[in-house]
Structure formats: structure tokens, C-alpha cells
Amino acid sequence: MIKNTILILLSIIFLVTAGSLTYVYYCNTRAQIIEDREKKLAEMPSPKELREQKEREKKEKQQKKEQAEKEKEKNKRPSAEDVAPNDVAHLVQDMYITPLSASSRAYEYEEHDGDAGIFLHPYVIEKKGTASTLHLKAGYRGQAAMNFDDLTVKCDSGEKHFKFTPGANVANKAGLVVTSYDVQATGDIESIMHAIAASNYVQVLITGKENENKILSPAEIKQFKNVMLLFDALNDGK
């Protein structure tokens, strides 16, 4: 009897103790949850601060975009089409500049002396204190001299003729016989050079010898264009 009573008392004490501990744990946990929630709420920005933060982020994004556009514009390199036609420095960047005297120099592209067949080679002579002059070397490179004084040019604006005074220069160069004319381009010759520069398709033939012909490449036509632009630029205002 006494033993049972003791067991009952011990059980009651255990249950009361366990319940007390559970209650204390519950109260502590609840208090911690409330504290954490209040702390989180306290750390959250106010509606005003949220608006200001969004405005700052928007402003920073716009600044980064503007900076990127400035860098892109700064690093942009103009193409040939973007450069003004009278930009002499641009026009002569791939040309040879040859001093002829103390007061004059020639601007011209490289001549390909080893290329057989018809050739047209425009160039400009700049003269201090006076107008620059336009020139043309035209001729034929082959195994023997070619007697001619007329070149037919077929271009976008129609058929035209380079007519030269009879008596071409004949010389040996790079293993080929070169029959050529070197003239100052005025009048009809200058007009034909302008026509070549303005064309997309140009074929040159030795008149009377249809099997001797040449189609100018886009690069060769571009050289004519640049030489004509240089000629005009050097004489601008003179």
C-alpha cells in the first residue's frame, strides 16, 4: 500500500515537472519567435526608403547605360564612307608620296609592274603656291611593244575613248615590254577619269584589238575615286 502510494506521488511529481518544463519551453519559444519577428520588421525599410532605393537603382542603371554608350562611341572607328571626301589625310593614307622637287610632290598608288596586260594609273602632283595637276599613266605590258594611241572605256555612263598623241614610250620593266603614255589629264581625259570613278563596272580595251581588254576591279575603281577626290580637295579654294 505504501509502495503504491509512493509510486503514485512520484508519477504526479514527474508529470507536474514535465508539464512545467514544457510550458517554460513553449513560453521561451514563443517569446523568441515574437522577438525575431519584431527584429525583422524593424530591419525592413519603410515605404519611403523603398521608393528612394528604387530611384537610386534606376539612376545607377541609367548612368551605366550612358557610360556604356559613351565608351562605344569613343571606341568607334569611322569607315571610309564615314570620312569626309575632302579629308586629305584619309585619302592619301594608302598612297605613295614622292617628292619631285622642293615645291612639288606626287601622290599615287603602287604600280604592279609585273602584271601583264592593260593598265591605268591615275595620280596627282601637288604644287606649292599653285593648283595641283591630275595625271594618267596608261598602257600595255607584254612580251612585245603594242602600237596604239586609243583606249576604249566602257563604263556605267557609256562608251568613251582615251585618245593619245601618237608616239608612246616603250621601255623594259620587270621582264615585260611596257608601251605607255603619261599625260596631264585635262579636258576629255579628265572627264573620262571622273566617269570611271563614278562607275561600278569598267572595261578597258585597246581599240581595234578586242582580245586585249581588262575589267577594272572594285579596288582599282576606288583608287580612281580617291585620286579624283584628292585632286578636288587639294585645289579647293584655289
Secondary structure as GFF3:
##gff-version 3
##sequence-region A 1 238
A	DSSP	alpha_helix	2	43	.	.	.	ID=ss1
A	DSSP	alpha_helix	47	75	.	.	.	ID=ss2
A	DSSP	three_ten_helix	80	82	.	.	.	ID=ss3
A	DSSP	alpha_helix	88	91	.	.	.	ID=ss4
A	DSSP	beta_strand	96	101	.	.	.	ID=ss5
A	DSSP	beta_strand	104	108	.	.	.	ID=ss6
A	DSSP	beta_strand	117	127	.	.	.	ID=ss7
A	DSSP	beta_strand	133	142	.	.	.	ID=ss8
A	DSSP	beta_strand	150	155	.	.	.	ID=ss9
A	DSSP	beta_strand	158	163	.	.	.	ID=ss10
A	DSSP	beta_strand	169	173	.	.	.	ID=ss11
A	DSSP	beta_strand	176	184	.	.	.	ID=ss12
A	DSSP	alpha_helix	187	197	.	.	.	ID=ss13
A	DSSP	beta_strand	203	206	.	.	.	ID=ss14
A	DSSP	beta_strand	209	215	.	.	.	ID=ss15
A	DSSP	alpha_helix	218	234	.	.	.	ID=ss16
###
